[in-house]
Amino acid sequence: MPFGLLPFKMNKRIALFAIIALLAYSCRTDKKEDEFTISPDAGSNYKSGEQIALKIGYGKDVKIDSVVYLLDATRVGAAKDSSAVTVKTDSIALGARVITAKVYQGGKSQDLTTNINLLAPKAPEELGFVVEKVFPHDTSLYTEGLIYDNGGFYESGGGYGEPIGGNPVDGPSKLVKTDLATGKILQKQDIDKKYFAEGIVVVGDKVMQLTWKEKVGFVYDRKTLKLLSKFDNNVGLEGWGMTFDGTKIYMDDSTNRIWFLDKNTYQQKGFIDVYDDKGPVNEINELEYIDGKIYANVYHQDYILVINPKTGAVEQKIDLTSLYPEAQRNSGADVLNGIAYDKATKRIFITGKKWNKLYQVKFVKK
């Protein structure tokens, strides 16, 4: 390389570095949001009852007027600087929660966001069970919903009249009323084969029934099982289980979400997400409201969860593996599914899809 060209090339390189540095500085000063950080870090896990410290960070030369913190869409605090704002979580519903910090500077504002997962405060209490009585159950019923009523049951049996996922399902779907002592079907309403029936609730003089994927619900006369009307059900991914607390209907949809429905219009009013101390509990299935709590089957699992209907926390868990062991079940029997409650006598009934037995049980502390 000729010696005379070296200063020229070095000068060009220095000039290039100077331009790059100038552009980087310009970008940094133009994008003020890059000056701020927010905590906690996205995806952080907290247990219900723990406090969350919300805080922004910024350079020493940055001045702000104020910062307002929102949890989802609700204001939870404000500060004049980078001081932490503490949020209590005792009454917050479980699940993913979005945190927003609205930073105000010179009449303008910008939003910083992060998110946390709020889990149940502790592991669910393990309960045992005692079998008090055993009753017969009709094996043609692929149980999707079970409700005790004055000496018998309303039961929703699913089916398209053909195998589903390799499982033989005697169809079509049906809504029936059965006798507790004998298990015999006393009344029956067959349902069009294009619908797969799911959970049911009794509200006043009516029975409401979901369908699986068809996004349609049916309303029947409680005494005659005559179909009164249909309605569009666009709540959730699918229609699974239901229960009723006397004020609102609870409905699940194959996920860990339980929706609240208006008892007259069947429209959405809110929801909770079901979590234990480890994370979300998916495939919540048949539901029953018992003494202020939601009892739930979990699809393909031999246990029942006891859920707080205000927060979604799993508070108790009953392992029913030994109730009717899989190897001993009648031919064609499928998974545990079906919980019913006799409020007058405090009796709890449990069965499964196409089981030949229905159990009266009592849950007890271990």
C-alpha positions as CSV (number, residue, x, y, z in Angstrom):
1,M,0.0,0.0,0.0
2,P,1.5,3.4,-0.9
3,F,2.3,5.4,2.2
4,G,0.5,8.5,1.0
5,L,-2.9,6.8,0.9
6,L,-3.0,5.7,4.6
7,P,-4.0,9.1,6.2
8,F,-6.8,9.5,3.6
9,K,-8.3,6.0,4.3
10,M,-7.9,6.5,8.1
11,N,-9.7,9.9,7.8
12,K,-12.5,8.2,5.9
13,R,-12.9,5.5,8.6
14,I,-12.9,8.1,11.4
15,A,-15.5,10.1,9.6
16,L,-17.6,7.0,9.1
17,F,-17.4,6.1,12.8
18,A,-18.4,9.7,13.6
19,I,-21.5,9.5,11.4
20,I,-22.5,6.1,13.0
21,A,-22.1,7.5,16.5
22,L,-24.1,10.6,15.6
23,L,-27.0,8.5,14.2
24,A,-27.0,6.2,17.2
25,Y,-27.1,9.2,19.6
26,S,-29.9,10.8,17.5
27,C,-31.9,7.6,17.6
28,R,-31.5,7.3,21.3
29,T,-32.6,10.8,22.0
30,D,-35.5,10.6,19.6
31,K,-36.9,7.4,21.2
32,K,-37.4,8.3,24.8
33,E,-39.2,5.1,25.5
34,D,-35.8,3.4,25.3
35,E,-34.7,5.4,28.4
36,F,-37.3,3.6,30.6
37,T,-37.5,0.2,32.1
38,I,-40.4,-1.4,34.0
39,S,-40.6,-4.0,36.7
40,P,-41.5,-6.7,37.5
41,D,-40.1,-8.6,34.5
42,A,-42.6,-9.9,32.0
43,G,-43.8,-13.4,32.8
44,S,-43.0,-13.2,36.5
45,N,-45.0,-15.5,38.8
46,Y,-46.6,-14.4,42.0
47,K,-48.9,-16.3,44.4
48,S,-52.2,-14.7,45.5
49,G,-51.6,-12.8,48.7
50,E,-48.1,-11.7,47.8
51,Q,-47.4,-8.0,47.2
52,I,-46.2,-6.8,43.8
53,A,-43.8,-3.8,43.6
54,L,-44.5,-1.8,40.5
55,K,-41.6,0.5,39.4
56,I,-40.0,2.2,36.5
57,G,-36.4,3.0,36.0
58,Y,-34.7,5.7,34.0
59,G,-31.4,7.7,33.7
60,K,-30.3,10.3,36.2
61,D,-30.8,13.1,33.6
62,V,-34.3,12.2,32.8
63,K,-37.1,14.2,34.4
64,I,-40.8,13.0,34.7
65,D,-43.9,14.7,36.0
66,S,-45.6,11.5,37.2
67,V,-46.3,7.9,36.5
68,V,-49.7,6.1,36.9
69,Y,-49.9,2.4,37.2
70,L,-52.7,0.2,35.9
71,L,-53.4,-3.5,36.5
72,D,-55.3,-4.5,33.4
73,A,-57.5,-1.5,33.0
74,T,-57.8,-0.5,36.7
75,R,-55.6,2.2,38.3
76,V,-53.7,0.8,41.3
77,G,-51.3,3.7,42.2
78,A,-49.2,6.6,41.1
79,A,-45.8,8.1,41.9
80,K,-43.8,11.3,41.1
81,D,-40.6,9.5,40.5
82,S,-39.1,6.0,40.3
83,S,-40.5,5.1,43.8
84,A,-42.2,1.7,43.9
85,V,-46.0,1.4,44.1
86,T,-47.1,-1.7,46.1
87,V,-50.1,-3.7,45.0
88,K,-51.9,-6.3,47.1
89,T,-53.1,-9.4,45.3
90,D,-55.6,-10.9,47.8
91,S,-58.7,-10.0,45.9
92,I,-57.4,-10.2,42.3
93,A,-58.6,-13.0,40.1
94,L,-55.9,-15.4,39.1
95,G,-54.2,-15.7,35.8
96,A,-52.2,-13.5,33.4
97,R,-52.4,-9.8,34.3
98,V,-51.1,-6.9,32.3
99,I,-49.4,-4.0,34.0
100,T,-49.1,-0.6,32.4
101,A,-47.1,2.4,33.5
102,K,-48.3,5.7,32.0
103,V,-45.3,8.0,32.2
104,Y,-46.1,11.8,31.9
105,Q,-43.5,14.3,30.7
106,G,-44.1,17.8,29.6
107,G,-47.7,17.4,28.8
108,K,-47.1,14.1,26.9
109,S,-47.4,10.5,28.0
110,Q,-46.1,7.1,27.0
111,D,-47.0,3.6,28.1
112,L,-44.7,1.0,29.4
113,T,-46.1,-2.5,29.7
114,T,-45.2,-5.8,31.4
115,N,-47.2,-8.8,32.6
116,I,-47.3,-11.3,35.5
117,N,-49.0,-14.6,36.3
118,L,-51.0,-14.7,39.5
119,L,-51.2,-18.3,40.9
120,A,-53.1,-19.9,43.8
121,P,-51.6,-19.0,47.2
122,K,-50.8,-22.6,48.1
123,A,-51.1,-26.2,46.9
124,P,-54.6,-27.6,47.0
125,E,-55.5,-29.6,50.2
126,E,-55.7,-33.3,49.4
127,L,-59.1,-34.8,50.5
128,G,-60.2,-38.4,50.7
129,F,-63.6,-40.0,50.1
130,V,-66.0,-42.5,51.6
131,V,-68.5,-44.4,49.5
132,E,-71.8,-44.4,51.2
133,K,-74.0,-46.1,48.6
134,V,-73.8,-47.5,45.1
135,F,-76.7,-47.2,42.6
136,P,-77.1,-48.5,39.0
137,H,-76.4,-46.2,36.1
138,D,-77.6,-46.5,32.5
139,T,-74.6,-47.5,30.3
140,S,-76.1,-45.9,27.2
141,L,-75.5,-42.5,28.8
142,Y,-72.2,-40.8,27.7
143,T,-72.5,-38.5,30.7
144,E,-71.8,-34.8,30.0
145,G,-74.1,-33.2,32.6
146,L,-75.7,-34.5,35.8
147,I,-78.2,-32.8,38.1
148,Y,-80.0,-34.3,41.1
149,D,-83.7,-33.5,41.3
150,N,-86.3,-34.9,43.7
151,G,-85.3,-38.6,43.8
152,G,-83.7,-38.7,40.4
153,F,-81.5,-37.0,37.9
154,Y,-81.5,-34.9,34.8
155,E,-78.7,-36.2,32.7
156,S,-77.2,-35.1,29.4
157,G,-75.8,-37.8,27.2
158,G,-73.5,-36.9,24.4
159,G,-73.2,-38.5,21.0
160,Y,-73.5,-38.1,17.2
161,G,-74.6,-41.7,16.8
162,E,-71.1,-42.8,15.7
163,P,-67.7,-43.3,17.3
164,I,-65.9,-40.2,18.5
165,G,-62.1,-40.4,18.5
166,G,-62.2,-44.2,18.6
167,N,-64.6,-44.3,21.5
168,P,-68.0,-46.0,20.9
169,V,-70.7,-43.5,21.8
170,D,-74.3,-44.7,21.7
171,G,-76.2,-41.8,20.1
172,P,-77.8,-39.7,19.3
173,S,-77.4,-37.1,22.1
174,K,-80.2,-37.0,24.6
175,L,-81.6,-35.3,27.6
176,V,-83.1,-37.7,30.1
177,K,-84.7,-37.9,33.6
178,T,-83.7,-41.1,35.5
179,D,-84.7,-42.8,38.8
180,L,-82.0,-42.9,41.5
181,A,-82.8,-46.3,42.9
182,T,-83.0,-48.2,39.6
183,G,-81.0,-46.0,37.2
184,K,-83.8,-46.4,34.7
185,I,-84.7,-43.7,32.2
186,L,-88.1,-42.2,33.0
187,Q,-88.3,-39.5,30.3
188,K,-86.2,-38.9,27.3
189,Q,-85.7,-36.2,24.6
190,D,-83.6,-37.3,21.7
191,I,-81.5,-34.6,19.9
192,D,-80.8,-34.1,16.3
193,K,-77.7,-36.2,15.3
194,K,-75.9,-33.0,14.1
195,Y,-75.6,-31.9,17.7
196,F,-73.4,-33.3,20.4
197,A,-75.0,-32.6,23.8
198,E,-72.9,-31.3,26.7
199,G,-73.5,-29.7,30.1
200,I,-76.9,-28.8,31.6
201,V,-78.4,-26.6,34.3
202,V,-81.8,-26.3,35.8
203,V,-83.0,-22.7,36.2
204,G,-86.6,-22.4,37.5
205,D,-88.9,-24.4,35.4
206,K,-86.4,-24.8,32.5
207,V,-83.4,-27.0,31.7
208,M,-80.7,-25.4,29.6
209,Q,-78.3,-27.6,27.6
210,L,-75.1,-26.8,25.7
211,T,-73.7,-28.4,22.6
212,W,-70.0,-29.3,22.1
213,K,-68.8,-27.5,18.9
214,E,-72.1,-26.4,17.3
215,K,-72.4,-23.1,19.2
216,V,-76.1,-23.8,19.9
217,G,-77.9,-24.1,23.2
218,F,-81.3,-25.7,23.9
219,V,-83.9,-24.7,26.4
220,Y,-86.5,-27.4,27.6
221,D,-89.5,-27.5,29.8
222,R,-88.4,-28.9,33.1
223,K,-91.5,-31.2,33.6
224,T,-92.0,-32.5,30.1
225,L,-88.5,-32.1,28.5
226,K,-90.2,-30.5,25.6
227,L,-87.9,-28.3,23.5
228,L,-88.9,-24.7,24.0
229,S,-86.3,-22.7,22.2
230,K,-82.7,-22.6,20.9
231,F,-80.1,-19.8,21.3
232,D,-76.7,-18.9,19.9
233,N,-73.9,-19.7,22.3
234,N,-70.8,-17.8,21.2
235,V,-69.1,-17.8,24.6
236,G,-65.8,-19.6,24.8
237,L,-64.1,-22.1,22.5
238,E,-66.5,-24.9,22.9
239,G,-69.5,-25.9,25.1
240,W,-68.5,-28.3,28.0
241,G,-69.8,-28.2,31.6
242,M,-72.3,-26.0,33.5
243,T,-73.6,-25.3,36.9
244,F,-75.8,-22.7,38.6
245,D,-75.4,-20.9,42.0
246,G,-79.0,-19.5,42.1
247,T,-77.9,-16.2,40.5
248,K,-75.6,-16.9,37.6
249,I,-74.6,-19.8,35.4
250,Y,-71.0,-21.1,35.3
251,M,-69.8,-22.6,32.0
252,D,-66.4,-24.0,30.9
253,D,-65.1,-24.4,27.3
254,S,-62.2,-27.0,27.2
255,T,-59.6,-24.5,28.7
256,N,-58.9,-23.4,32.2
257,R,-61.6,-20.6,31.9
258,I,-65.0,-20.7,33.6
259,W,-67.4,-18.2,32.2
260,F,-70.3,-16.4,34.0
261,L,-73.6,-16.4,32.1
262,D,-76.8,-14.4,32.7
263,K,-79.4,-16.9,33.8
264,N,-82.1,-15.4,31.6
265,T,-80.2,-14.4,28.4
266,Y,-77.2,-16.8,28.6
267,Q,-75.0,-13.9,27.7
268,Q,-71.5,-13.5,29.1
269,K,-71.1,-11.5,32.3
270,G,-67.5,-12.3,33.3
271,F,-65.1,-15.1,33.9
272,I,-62.4,-16.6,36.1
273,D,-59.3,-18.6,35.1
274,V,-58.6,-21.7,37.1
275,Y,-55.1,-22.0,38.6
276,D,-53.4,-24.0,41.3
277,D,-50.0,-23.1,42.8
278,K,-48.1,-24.3,39.7
279,G,-50.1,-22.8,36.9
280,P,-53.3,-23.1,34.8
281,V,-55.5,-26.2,35.1
282,N,-56.9,-27.0,31.7
283,E,-59.8,-29.1,30.4
284,I,-62.1,-28.3,33.3
285,N,-65.2,-30.3,32.5
286,E,-68.4,-31.2,34.4
287,L,-69.3,-28.7,37.1
288,E,-71.4,-28.7,40.3
289,Y,-71.9,-25.8,42.7
290,I,-71.8,-27.0,46.3
291,D,-71.8,-24.8,49.4
292,G,-70.2,-21.8,47.8
293,K,-67.6,-23.7,45.8
294,I,-67.3,-25.1,42.3
295,Y,-66.6,-28.8,42.1
296,A,-65.1,-29.8,38.8
297,N,-64.1,-32.9,36.9
298,V,-60.9,-32.6,34.8
299,Y,-61.2,-34.4,31.4
300,H,-59.2,-37.7,31.4
301,Q,-58.3,-37.3,35.0
302,D,-59.6,-39.4,38.0
303,Y,-59.9,-36.5,40.4
304,I,-62.2,-33.6,41.3
305,L,-61.1,-30.1,42.0
306,V,-62.7,-27.7,44.5
307,I,-62.5,-24.1,43.0
308,N,-63.0,-20.7,44.5
309,P,-65.6,-19.1,42.2
310,K,-64.4,-15.6,43.0
311,T,-60.7,-16.0,42.3
312,G,-60.3,-19.3,40.3
313,A,-58.0,-20.8,42.9
314,V,-57.9,-24.6,43.3
315,E,-58.4,-25.0,47.0
316,Q,-58.9,-28.8,47.3
317,K,-58.4,-31.9,45.3
318,I,-60.0,-35.3,45.6
319,D,-58.2,-38.3,44.1
320,L,-60.8,-40.8,42.9
321,T,-58.6,-43.3,41.2
322,S,-59.7,-46.1,43.6
323,L,-63.4,-45.3,43.4
324,Y,-64.0,-47.5,40.3
325,P,-60.5,-48.5,39.0
326,E,-60.2,-48.5,35.3
327,A,-59.3,-52.2,35.1
328,Q,-62.5,-53.1,36.9
329,R,-64.9,-50.9,35.0
330,N,-67.7,-52.3,32.9
331,S,-67.1,-52.9,29.2
332,G,-67.4,-49.6,27.2
333,A,-67.0,-47.4,30.3
334,D,-65.1,-44.2,29.7
335,V,-63.7,-41.5,31.9
336,L,-64.9,-40.2,35.3
337,N,-67.4,-37.4,34.6
338,G,-70.6,-36.4,36.4
339,I,-71.1,-34.7,39.8
340,A,-74.5,-34.0,41.3
341,Y,-75.6,-32.6,44.7
342,D,-78.7,-33.0,46.8
343,K,-78.8,-29.8,48.7
344,A,-81.5,-30.9,51.1
345,T,-79.6,-33.9,52.4
346,K,-76.1,-32.9,51.5
347,R,-75.6,-36.0,49.4
348,I,-73.0,-36.0,46.6
349,F,-73.3,-38.3,43.6
350,I,-70.5,-39.2,41.1
351,T,-70.5,-41.3,37.9
352,G,-68.7,-41.6,34.6
353,K,-69.3,-41.8,30.9
354,K,-71.2,-45.0,30.2
355,W,-70.5,-46.3,33.7
356,N,-72.9,-49.0,35.1
357,K,-72.5,-47.5,38.6
358,L,-73.4,-44.2,40.3
359,Y,-71.8,-43.5,43.7
360,Q,-73.0,-41.6,46.7
361,V,-69.9,-40.3,48.3
362,K,-68.7,-38.1,51.2
363,F,-65.4,-36.1,50.9
364,V,-63.3,-36.2,54.1
365,K,-60.0,-34.8,55.3
366,K,-57.1,-37.2,55.2
